[in-house]
Amino acid sequence: MALTFIEFAKQNQILWFTPKQVAGLMQCSVEHVYDLAKAKKICYIKDGKNIRFKPEDLDEYEKSSYVRRI
């Protein structure tokens, strides 16, 4: 079973994820992560020129975008 972002963050002592970390965990491009943030599909915090993501917000995004086929 896959870990949630919250579980992964706790195991690895991560408070905030970088776009590169999110892309690696979601198996997508960094550009896609930036597109999701720009489209306001994932909440983020701006740290100077950089953005960071809370594990809780990433889990929420995953839950809201999950599509189950019957």
N, C-alpha and C positions, 0 to 999 in steps of 0.2 A: 504494500500500500504506500502511496506517495505521501510525503510530508506536506503539511500546509506551510505557507510562508511563515506563519507565526512559529510553528514547531521548528522549522529549519533555522529561523533567526535565534530562537532560544538555544538550540544545540550548538550554534556557531557564534553565539554572543554578538549578534548583529542588531543594532538599534534601527538603522536606516539602510535601505538598499540603494545601490547606484543603478543607473539605467543598464550598465553592462551586466551587473549581477542579475537583474530582473530578466534581461534577455537570455542569459544563460539558463536560468531556471525555467523560463517559459519556452525555451527552445525556439526563439524567434530572433529577429535582428534588433539591434540597438535602435535603429531608425523607427522600427515599429513601436517600440516602447515610447519613444519621443512622440510619435503620432498619437498614441493612446492618451498620453498626458496632454498634448495640445488639444485633442478633441474632448478633454475633460471626462474621459472614461475612467481614468485612475487619478485619484487625488495625489498631490505631491507638494513638497516644500521646496522653495528656491533658496539655495545657499550660494549667494553671489551669482556666478554664471552657471552653476551646477544645480541639478535637481536631485531630490532624494525621495524615496518612497517608504512609507510605514508598512510593516508586514500585514497589519490589520486591513489596510486599504487594498493591498494586493489580493488578500484572501476574499475580500468583498467583491472585487472585480471578477475574480474567477467564479465565484458563486453566481453572480448576476449574468455572466456571459456563457454559462454552461448550457449546452443544448443536448438533451437526451433523445436519442432515436428509439422509436418503439418497434 
